[in-house]
Amino acid sequence: MVVLVSQGNEDLAKERLAQLIKELRGQKTQREFAKLLGTSYTAVQDWEKQIRLPKERNLKLIAQLKGWTHEELLCHLFLPNPRPETTLTNSLKILIAQIQGLSPLEMQELRDYLNTQLDQVKNAKESSMNAYLNDKQKHNLHLLLRASLKYQSPTEAMVRTGIDPELFTDIFLRNDQSRVVDYKSLEQLSSLCCRVVAWRADQLPEVDCNQTYVGEPELLFKTLANAEIDKAISDWH
């Protein structure tokens, strides 16, 4: 999709983006919203002050948070009369109505197609996250596990959560940065990682042992990407 940008519609895009960011941010602070996107809070400040527009990566993430495609977001930002959001909803209603009229055989074909599409999305997501788990993140995972398991038996915790002993040993004891930690493994390890309260450099992080990242591997992933953080919100919503 090609959008012709002039000074006029760039100013309009900045204004619309600022409104959209405030809507998506809701009760979150600019710092919290920035962490959600994996960017700096000064970038969020600039967007809301209409100083500049996000880079393509952040535009795609903003579109996902809104439930739009990248192209739909660009239309909303740059076109003088973008397609109303209600049109998207109406299109979905029409599609659902058509699905309800399918025969059992056609429903099965549709189910198979959607399962294939969902598997592709899941595999792409896991693949991208695997590639993003670098040496620094593996080291941070080692530190976080040490801090989280400080007051309990690591062996008992490992057995209780069903984590592969070799994986646990390589990460927890050896700090083996050559160890592959895939998305499924990160999901299992997240049940042992307590929420970070404060973390500086290579020191053991301060953690809230009453809360964990269980079921939230993406949030854990973002936490591990930060080597030096003054505060990581323990009551993230």
C-alpha positions as CSV (number, residue, x, y, z in Angstrom):
1,M,0.0,0.0,0.0
2,V,1.3,3.5,-0.9
3,V,0.4,6.6,1.1
4,L,1.5,9.9,-0.4
5,V,2.8,12.1,2.5
6,S,2.7,15.9,2.4
7,Q,3.3,18.3,5.3
8,G,-0.5,18.6,5.7
9,N,-1.3,15.0,6.2
10,E,1.9,14.4,8.2
11,D,0.6,17.0,10.7
12,L,-2.8,15.3,10.7
13,A,-1.1,11.9,11.2
14,K,0.8,13.2,14.3
15,E,-2.4,14.6,15.7
16,R,-4.4,11.4,15.2
17,L,-1.5,9.3,16.5
18,A,-1.3,11.3,19.7
19,Q,-5.0,10.7,20.3
20,L,-4.7,7.0,19.5
21,I,-1.7,6.6,21.9
22,K,-3.6,8.3,24.7
23,E,-6.5,6.0,24.0
24,L,-4.4,2.8,24.0
25,R,-2.3,3.9,27.0
26,G,-5.4,4.4,29.2
27,Q,-4.4,4.3,32.8
28,K,-0.8,3.2,32.1
29,T,2.0,5.7,32.5
30,Q,4.1,6.6,29.5
31,R,6.9,4.4,30.9
32,E,4.6,1.4,31.3
33,F,3.3,1.8,27.8
34,A,6.8,2.2,26.4
35,K,7.8,-1.1,28.0
36,L,4.8,-2.8,26.5
37,L,6.1,-1.7,23.0
38,G,9.7,-2.3,23.9
39,T,10.7,1.3,23.2
40,S,11.8,4.3,25.3
41,Y,9.3,6.4,27.2
42,T,10.8,9.6,25.5
43,A,9.5,8.2,22.2
44,V,6.0,7.9,23.7
45,Q,6.3,11.5,24.9
46,D,7.3,12.7,21.5
47,W,4.4,10.9,19.9
48,E,1.9,12.4,22.3
49,K,3.4,15.9,21.9
50,Q,3.1,15.4,18.1
51,I,6.9,15.9,17.6
52,R,7.5,12.9,15.4
53,L,5.9,9.7,14.1
54,P,7.0,6.2,15.1
55,K,9.2,4.0,13.0
56,E,7.5,1.2,11.1
57,R,8.2,-1.4,13.7
58,N,6.4,0.6,16.4
59,L,3.6,1.5,14.0
60,K,3.0,-2.3,13.5
61,L,2.9,-2.9,17.2
62,I,0.5,0.0,17.8
63,A,-1.8,-1.4,15.0
64,Q,-1.8,-4.8,16.8
65,L,-2.7,-3.2,20.1
66,K,-5.6,-1.5,18.4
67,G,-6.6,-4.7,16.6
68,W,-5.9,-3.2,13.1
69,T,-3.6,-4.2,10.3
70,H,-0.6,-2.0,9.5
71,E,-2.4,-0.7,6.4
72,E,-5.6,0.2,8.3
73,L,-3.5,2.2,10.8
74,L,-1.8,4.1,7.9
75,C,-5.2,4.9,6.4
76,H,-6.4,6.1,9.8
77,L,-3.4,8.4,10.2
78,F,-2.8,9.8,6.8
79,L,-6.0,9.8,4.8
80,P,-8.3,12.8,5.2
81,N,-11.4,10.5,5.3
82,P,-10.3,7.1,6.5
83,R,-12.6,4.1,6.5
84,P,-14.7,4.2,9.7
85,E,-13.9,1.6,12.3
86,T,-17.5,0.5,12.2
87,T,-17.0,-0.7,8.7
88,L,-14.5,-3.3,10.0
89,T,-17.0,-4.5,12.6
90,N,-19.8,-4.7,10.0
91,S,-17.5,-6.7,7.7
92,L,-16.9,-9.2,10.5
93,K,-20.6,-9.5,11.1
94,I,-21.2,-10.2,7.5
95,L,-18.5,-12.9,7.5
96,I,-20.0,-14.6,10.6
97,A,-23.4,-14.6,9.0
98,Q,-22.0,-16.3,5.9
99,I,-20.2,-18.9,8.0
100,Q,-23.4,-19.8,9.8
101,G,-24.9,-20.9,6.4
102,L,-22.1,-23.3,5.6
103,S,-22.7,-27.0,5.3
104,P,-20.9,-29.4,7.8
105,L,-18.4,-30.3,5.2
106,E,-17.6,-26.7,4.4
107,M,-17.3,-25.9,8.1
108,Q,-14.8,-28.7,8.5
109,E,-12.8,-27.3,5.5
110,L,-12.9,-23.8,7.1
111,R,-11.8,-25.2,10.4
112,D,-8.8,-27.0,8.9
113,Y,-7.9,-23.8,7.0
114,L,-8.1,-21.6,10.1
115,N,-6.1,-24.1,12.2
116,T,-3.4,-24.1,9.6
117,Q,-3.3,-20.3,9.6
118,L,-3.2,-20.2,13.4
119,D,-0.3,-22.7,13.5
120,Q,1.6,-20.6,11.0
121,V,1.1,-17.4,13.1
122,K,2.1,-19.3,16.3
123,N,5.2,-20.8,14.6
124,A,6.3,-17.4,13.3
125,K,5.8,-15.9,16.7
126,E,7.8,-18.6,18.4
127,S,10.5,-18.4,15.8
128,S,10.9,-14.7,16.1
129,M,11.1,-14.9,19.9
130,N,13.6,-17.7,19.7
131,A,15.9,-15.6,17.5
132,Y,15.5,-12.7,19.8
133,L,16.7,-14.5,22.9
134,N,20.3,-13.4,22.9
135,D,23.2,-14.0,25.3
136,K,22.4,-11.1,27.5
137,Q,18.8,-12.3,27.9
138,K,20.0,-15.8,28.8
139,H,22.3,-14.2,31.4
140,N,19.4,-12.1,32.8
141,L,17.2,-15.2,32.9
142,H,20.0,-16.9,35.0
143,L,20.1,-14.0,37.4
144,L,16.3,-13.8,37.7
145,L,16.0,-17.5,38.4
146,R,18.7,-17.3,41.1
147,A,16.8,-14.4,42.8
148,S,13.4,-16.0,42.4
149,L,14.5,-19.3,43.9
150,K,16.6,-17.8,46.7
151,Y,14.3,-18.9,49.5
152,Q,13.1,-22.3,48.1
153,S,14.5,-25.5,47.0
154,P,15.5,-25.1,43.3
155,T,15.3,-28.9,42.7
156,E,11.8,-29.2,44.2
157,A,10.6,-26.2,42.2
158,M,12.0,-27.7,39.0
159,V,10.2,-31.0,39.7
160,R,7.0,-29.3,40.7
161,T,6.8,-27.4,37.4
162,G,7.9,-30.3,35.2
163,I,10.8,-28.4,33.6
164,D,13.5,-30.4,31.8
165,P,16.3,-31.0,34.3
166,E,19.0,-30.4,31.7
167,L,17.5,-27.1,30.6
168,F,17.1,-26.0,34.2
169,T,20.7,-26.9,35.1
170,D,22.1,-25.2,32.1
171,I,20.2,-22.0,32.8
172,F,20.1,-21.9,36.6
173,L,23.5,-23.4,37.6
174,R,25.8,-23.1,34.6
175,N,24.6,-19.9,33.1
176,D,25.2,-21.6,29.7
177,Q,24.6,-18.9,27.2
178,S,24.9,-21.4,24.3
179,R,21.7,-23.1,25.6
180,V,18.7,-22.8,23.3
181,V,15.7,-21.5,25.2
182,D,12.6,-21.8,22.9
183,Y,9.2,-20.3,23.5
184,K,7.8,-23.4,25.2
185,S,10.8,-23.6,27.6
186,L,10.3,-19.9,28.4
187,E,6.7,-20.6,29.2
188,Q,7.7,-23.3,31.7
189,L,10.5,-21.2,33.2
190,S,8.1,-18.2,33.6
191,S,6.3,-20.1,36.4
192,L,9.5,-19.9,38.5
193,C,10.4,-16.3,37.8
194,C,9.1,-13.8,40.3
195,R,8.1,-10.3,39.2
196,V,11.0,-7.8,39.2
197,V,10.8,-4.9,41.6
198,A,14.3,-3.4,41.0
199,W,17.2,-4.5,39.0
200,R,20.6,-2.9,38.3
201,A,23.4,-4.2,36.1
202,D,24.6,-7.7,37.1
203,Q,23.3,-7.7,40.6
204,L,20.6,-10.1,41.6
205,P,17.3,-8.4,41.0
206,E,14.9,-7.6,43.8
207,V,11.8,-9.6,43.2
208,D,8.2,-9.9,44.6
209,C,7.9,-13.6,45.4
210,N,4.1,-13.3,45.6
211,Q,3.8,-12.8,41.9
212,T,5.3,-14.6,38.9
213,Y,5.4,-14.4,35.2
214,V,3.5,-17.6,34.8
215,G,1.4,-17.5,31.6
216,E,3.0,-14.3,30.6
217,P,6.3,-15.3,28.7
218,E,6.1,-12.2,26.5
219,L,6.3,-9.9,29.5
220,L,9.1,-12.0,30.9
221,F,10.8,-11.7,27.5
222,K,10.7,-7.9,27.6
223,T,12.0,-7.9,31.2
224,L,14.9,-10.0,30.2
225,A,15.8,-7.7,27.4
226,N,16.5,-4.9,29.9
227,A,20.0,-5.2,31.4
228,E,19.7,-2.2,33.7
229,I,16.3,-1.1,35.0
230,D,15.6,1.0,38.0
231,K,12.0,-0.2,38.2
232,A,10.0,-3.0,36.6
233,I,6.3,-2.8,37.5
234,S,5.4,-5.8,39.6
235,D,1.7,-5.2,39.3
236,W,1.6,-5.1,35.5
237,H,-1.8,-5.2,34.0
